């Protein structure tokens, strides 16, 4: 297995890293790799495991689709860009105004899939449906991840939060 790793710049897996009895990726990495961290105070994406095996970075992503997408955007994509020699690692970030209410768990930063659009001189955020970690539908039409701080449990229309754009969009409102 070390020979295989030596052929890679990075290893990315999906699934099998939570705390259940049937999470073999986690078990293998805990036994054979240097684990740098496992489980983060974030939603979705808590069971992310980052390790190194034979000097190669290993990103073990959660298996739920929305969790894997968020973890990829926040951790894996910037790391792969850096490994490739890029200096611009982060997506554009802008302040947006919420169009609807949202309840968030205390103690975990939440990344909410949303559609952001300019409205005059400000940007408006429309939350894209059910935010469960297994809900693919929440990614349809989303072009941003809203960053809800860990200490914030309730957002109401008109509140502002930071949004990371996840697809091409004009950054300057009209």
Short mmCIF file of the C-alpha atoms (twelve columns), coordinates in Angstrom:
data_MODEL
# 
_entry.id   MODEL 
# 
loop_
_atom_site.group_PDB 
_atom_site.id 
_atom_site.type_symbol 
_atom_site.label_atom_id 
_atom_site.label_alt_id 
_atom_site.label_comp_id 
_atom_site.label_asym_id 
_atom_site.label_seq_id 
_atom_site.Cartn_x 
_atom_site.Cartn_y 
_atom_site.Cartn_z 
_atom_site.pdbx_PDB_model_num 
ATOM 1   C CA . UNK A 1   0.000   0.000  0.000   1 
ATOM 2   C CA . UNK A 2   2.917   2.381  0.654   1 
ATOM 3   C CA . UNK A 3   4.033   1.891  -2.955  1 
ATOM 4   C CA . UNK A 4   0.585   2.948  -4.149  1 
ATOM 5   C CA . UNK A 5   0.680   6.041  -1.918  1 
ATOM 6   C CA . UNK A 6   4.108   7.013  -3.260  1 
ATOM 7   C CA . UNK A 7   2.529   7.353  -6.722  1 
ATOM 8   C CA . UNK A 8   -0.022  9.901  -5.469  1 
ATOM 9   C CA . UNK A 9   0.109   13.616 -4.710  1 
ATOM 10  C CA . UNK A 10  -2.941  13.208 -2.445  1 
ATOM 11  C CA . UNK A 11  -5.572  10.603 -1.633  1 
ATOM 12  C CA . UNK A 12  -9.253  11.513 -1.370  1 
ATOM 13  C CA . UNK A 13  -11.871 9.037  -0.158  1 
ATOM 14  C CA . UNK A 14  -15.583 9.361  0.545   1 
ATOM 15  C CA . UNK A 15  -17.508 7.437  3.192   1 
ATOM 16  C CA . UNK A 16  -16.503 5.110  5.983   1 
ATOM 17  C CA . UNK A 17  -15.062 7.742  8.348   1 
ATOM 18  C CA . UNK A 18  -17.826 8.330  10.890  1 
ATOM 19  C CA . UNK A 19  -18.026 6.722  14.331  1 
ATOM 20  C CA . UNK A 20  -20.091 3.662  13.437  1 
ATOM 21  C CA . UNK A 21  -19.225 -0.012 13.545  1 
ATOM 22  C CA . UNK A 22  -19.005 -0.160 9.738   1 
ATOM 23  C CA . UNK A 23  -16.554 2.648  9.010   1 
ATOM 24  C CA . UNK A 24  -13.498 0.791  7.680   1 
ATOM 25  C CA . UNK A 25  -11.700 3.802  6.181   1 
ATOM 26  C CA . UNK A 26  -11.511 5.431  9.603   1 
ATOM 27  C CA . UNK A 27  -10.281 2.204  11.196  1 
ATOM 28  C CA . UNK A 28  -7.557  1.653  8.572   1 
ATOM 29  C CA . UNK A 29  -6.319  5.239  8.797   1 
ATOM 30  C CA . UNK A 30  -6.305  5.212  12.609  1 
ATOM 31  C CA . UNK A 31  -4.228  2.016  12.527  1 
ATOM 32  C CA . UNK A 32  -1.819  2.755  9.650   1 
ATOM 33  C CA . UNK A 33  -1.579  6.518  9.055   1 
ATOM 34  C CA . UNK A 34  -0.628  9.599  11.010  1 
ATOM 35  C CA . UNK A 35  -4.006  11.177 11.816  1 
ATOM 36  C CA . UNK A 36  -3.807  14.967 12.074  1 
ATOM 37  C CA . UNK A 37  -7.476  15.483 12.944  1 
ATOM 38  C CA . UNK A 38  -10.799 13.676 12.919  1 
ATOM 39  C CA . UNK A 39  -14.223 15.222 13.540  1 
ATOM 40  C CA . UNK A 40  -14.755 18.955 13.334  1 
ATOM 41  C CA . UNK A 41  -17.338 21.234 14.930  1 
ATOM 42  C CA . UNK A 42  -19.070 21.874 11.615  1 
ATOM 43  C CA . UNK A 43  -22.306 20.974 9.871   1 
ATOM 44  C CA . UNK A 44  -22.400 19.267 7.481   1 
ATOM 45  C CA . UNK A 45  -19.083 17.461 7.385   1 
ATOM 46  C CA . UNK A 46  -18.262 16.686 11.010  1 
ATOM 47  C CA . UNK A 47  -16.589 13.290 10.420  1 
ATOM 48  C CA . UNK A 48  -13.824 14.632 8.125   1 
ATOM 49  C CA . UNK A 49  -10.550 12.825 8.794   1 
ATOM 50  C CA . UNK A 50  -7.228  14.246 7.628   1 
ATOM 51  C CA . UNK A 51  -4.120  12.078 7.797   1 
ATOM 52  C CA . UNK A 52  -0.845  11.393 6.065   1 
ATOM 53  C CA . UNK A 53  0.227   7.989  4.843   1 
ATOM 54  C CA . UNK A 54  3.798   7.486  3.645   1 
ATOM 55  C CA . UNK A 55  4.076   11.275 3.483   1 
ATOM 56  C CA . UNK A 56  1.012   11.653 1.267   1 
ATOM 57  C CA . UNK A 57  -1.946  13.757 2.488   1 
ATOM 58  C CA . UNK A 58  -5.167  11.742 2.897   1 
ATOM 59  C CA . UNK A 59  -8.551  13.470 2.943   1 
ATOM 60  C CA . UNK A 60  -11.217 11.026 4.152   1 
ATOM 61  C CA . UNK A 61  -14.524 12.765 3.415   1 
ATOM 62  C CA . UNK A 62  -17.917 11.881 4.889   1 
ATOM 63  C CA . UNK A 63  -20.203 9.713  2.783   1 
ATOM 64  C CA . UNK A 64  -23.277 11.944 2.771   1 
ATOM 65  C CA . UNK A 65  -23.353 13.967 -0.467  1 
ATOM 66  C CA . UNK A 66  -23.823 17.460 0.988   1 
ATOM 67  C CA . UNK A 67  -21.216 16.756 3.673   1 
ATOM 68  C CA . UNK A 68  -18.698 15.586 1.081   1 
ATOM 69  C CA . UNK A 69  -19.338 18.651 -1.087  1 
ATOM 70  C CA . UNK A 70  -18.904 21.108 1.785   1 
ATOM 71  C CA . UNK A 71  -15.753 19.406 3.085   1 
ATOM 72  C CA . UNK A 72  -14.319 19.319 -0.430  1 
ATOM 73  C CA . UNK A 73  -14.963 23.045 -0.927  1 
ATOM 74  C CA . UNK A 74  -13.635 24.111 2.468   1 
ATOM 75  C CA . UNK A 75  -10.604 21.816 2.821   1 
ATOM 76  C CA . UNK A 76  -9.740  19.609 -0.143  1 
ATOM 77  C CA . UNK A 77  -10.093 22.067 -3.032  1 
ATOM 78  C CA . UNK A 78  -7.792  24.707 -1.429  1 
ATOM 79  C CA . UNK A 79  -5.249  22.022 -0.462  1 
ATOM 80  C CA . UNK A 80  -5.169  20.557 -3.981  1 
ATOM 81  C CA . UNK A 81  -4.770  24.030 -5.475  1 
ATOM 82  C CA . UNK A 82  -1.852  24.699 -3.102  1 
ATOM 83  C CA . UNK A 83  -0.258  21.346 -3.974  1 
ATOM 84  C CA . UNK A 84  -0.551  22.395 -7.615  1 
ATOM 85  C CA . UNK A 85  1.355   25.605 -6.958  1 
ATOM 86  C CA . UNK A 86  -1.579  27.997 -7.034  1 
ATOM 87  C CA . UNK A 87  -1.683  31.012 -4.720  1 
ATOM 88  C CA . UNK A 88  -5.369  31.967 -5.098  1 
ATOM 89  C CA . UNK A 89  -6.865  29.195 -2.976  1 
ATOM 90  C CA . UNK A 90  -10.202 30.502 -1.702  1 
ATOM 91  C CA . UNK A 91  -13.511 31.178 -3.424  1 
ATOM 92  C CA . UNK A 92  -14.795 34.767 -3.519  1 
ATOM 93  C CA . UNK A 93  -16.489 35.701 -0.224  1 
ATOM 94  C CA . UNK A 94  -19.112 38.401 0.172   1 
ATOM 95  C CA . UNK A 95  -21.638 39.659 2.705   1 
ATOM 96  C CA . UNK A 96  -25.254 38.668 1.924   1 
ATOM 97  C CA . UNK A 97  -28.664 39.432 3.371   1 
ATOM 98  C CA . UNK A 98  -30.956 36.505 4.203   1 
ATOM 99  C CA . UNK A 99  -34.388 36.269 2.614   1 
ATOM 100 C CA . UNK A 100 -35.708 33.673 5.087   1 
ATOM 101 C CA . UNK A 101 -35.248 32.309 8.608   1 
ATOM 102 C CA . UNK A 102 -32.836 29.555 9.515   1 
ATOM 103 C CA . UNK A 103 -32.128 27.623 12.715  1 
ATOM 104 C CA . UNK A 104 -28.580 26.421 13.221  1 
ATOM 105 C CA . UNK A 105 -27.036 24.051 15.818  1 
ATOM 106 C CA . UNK A 106 -25.171 25.687 18.682  1 
ATOM 107 C CA . UNK A 107 -21.484 24.914 18.931  1 
ATOM 108 C CA . UNK A 108 -20.941 23.978 15.265  1 
ATOM 109 C CA . UNK A 109 -20.220 26.235 12.330  1 
ATOM 110 C CA . UNK A 110 -22.821 25.540 9.680   1 
ATOM 111 C CA . UNK A 111 -22.377 25.825 5.934   1 
ATOM 112 C CA . UNK A 112 -25.798 26.424 4.381   1 
ATOM 113 C CA . UNK A 113 -26.348 25.756 0.683   1 
ATOM 114 C CA . UNK A 114 -27.908 28.846 -0.870  1 
ATOM 115 C CA . UNK A 115 -28.482 30.811 -4.040  1 
ATOM 116 C CA . UNK A 116 -27.095 34.339 -3.844  1 
ATOM 117 C CA . UNK A 117 -28.060 37.029 -6.311  1 
ATOM 118 C CA . UNK A 118 -27.497 40.761 -6.556  1 
ATOM 119 C CA . UNK A 119 -30.433 43.023 -5.680  1 
ATOM 120 C CA . UNK A 120 -29.404 46.577 -6.421  1 
ATOM 121 C CA . UNK A 121 -26.372 47.380 -4.273  1 
ATOM 122 C CA . UNK A 122 -26.700 44.329 -1.981  1 
ATOM 123 C CA . UNK A 123 -26.659 40.567 -2.336  1 
ATOM 124 C CA . UNK A 124 -29.634 38.441 -1.258  1 
ATOM 125 C CA . UNK A 125 -29.389 34.818 -0.121  1 
ATOM 126 C CA . UNK A 126 -32.131 32.260 -0.729  1 
ATOM 127 C CA . UNK A 127 -31.629 29.025 1.243   1 
ATOM 128 C CA . UNK A 128 -31.929 25.970 -1.027  1 
ATOM 129 C CA . UNK A 129 -34.345 23.626 0.725   1 
ATOM 130 C CA . UNK A 130 -33.740 21.005 3.394   1 
ATOM 131 C CA . UNK A 131 -30.181 21.284 4.699   1 
ATOM 132 C CA . UNK A 132 -29.779 17.656 5.799   1 
ATOM 133 C CA . UNK A 133 -26.332 16.210 5.044   1 
ATOM 134 C CA . UNK A 134 -27.795 13.574 2.723   1 
ATOM 135 C CA . UNK A 135 -30.023 15.958 0.756   1 
ATOM 136 C CA . UNK A 136 -28.792 16.280 -2.818  1 
ATOM 137 C CA . UNK A 137 -31.713 18.543 -3.693  1 
ATOM 138 C CA . UNK A 138 -30.211 21.316 -1.534  1 
ATOM 139 C CA . UNK A 139 -27.308 21.570 -3.982  1 
ATOM 140 C CA . UNK A 140 -29.511 22.095 -7.046  1 
ATOM 141 C CA . UNK A 141 -29.433 25.788 -7.853  1 
ATOM 142 C CA . UNK A 142 -27.035 26.608 -5.006  1 
ATOM 143 C CA . UNK A 143 -24.106 28.832 -5.905  1 
ATOM 144 C CA . UNK A 144 -22.832 29.615 -2.415  1 
ATOM 145 C CA . UNK A 145 -22.191 28.308 1.063   1 
ATOM 146 C CA . UNK A 146 -23.433 30.616 3.800   1 
ATOM 147 C CA . UNK A 147 -21.102 30.650 6.818   1 
ATOM 148 C CA . UNK A 148 -23.224 30.531 10.000  1 
ATOM 149 C CA . UNK A 149 -20.968 30.996 13.064  1 
ATOM 150 C CA . UNK A 150 -21.002 28.337 15.793  1 
ATOM 151 C CA . UNK A 151 -22.477 30.759 18.349  1 
ATOM 152 C CA . UNK A 152 -25.424 31.724 16.105  1 
ATOM 153 C CA . UNK A 153 -28.529 29.551 16.490  1 
ATOM 154 C CA . UNK A 154 -31.224 31.650 14.831  1 
ATOM 155 C CA . UNK A 155 -31.168 33.756 11.688  1 
ATOM 156 C CA . UNK A 156 -34.087 35.885 10.526  1 
ATOM 157 C CA . UNK A 157 -34.836 37.680 7.251   1 
ATOM 158 C CA . UNK A 158 -32.608 40.727 6.904   1 
ATOM 159 C CA . UNK A 159 -29.717 39.253 8.921   1 
ATOM 160 C CA . UNK A 160 -26.379 39.261 7.142   1 
ATOM 161 C CA . UNK A 161 -23.790 36.483 6.922   1 
ATOM 162 C CA . UNK A 162 -20.698 35.735 4.859   1 
ATOM 163 C CA . UNK A 163 -21.144 33.627 1.734   1 
ATOM 164 C CA . UNK A 164 -18.482 31.710 -0.181  1 
ATOM 165 C CA . UNK A 165 -19.371 31.572 -3.874  1 
ATOM 166 C CA . UNK A 166 -19.080 28.020 -5.179  1 
ATOM 167 C CA . UNK A 167 -19.677 28.766 -8.848  1 
ATOM 168 C CA . UNK A 168 -18.962 31.543 -11.265 1 
ATOM 169 C CA . UNK A 169 -20.989 34.645 -10.557 1 
ATOM 170 C CA . UNK A 170 -20.590 38.374 -10.911 1 
ATOM 171 C CA . UNK A 171 -19.135 39.588 -7.621  1 
ATOM 172 C CA . UNK A 172 -20.141 43.223 -8.090  1 
ATOM 173 C CA . UNK A 173 -23.904 43.861 -7.778  1 
ATOM 174 C CA . UNK A 174 -25.446 46.132 -10.408 1 
# 
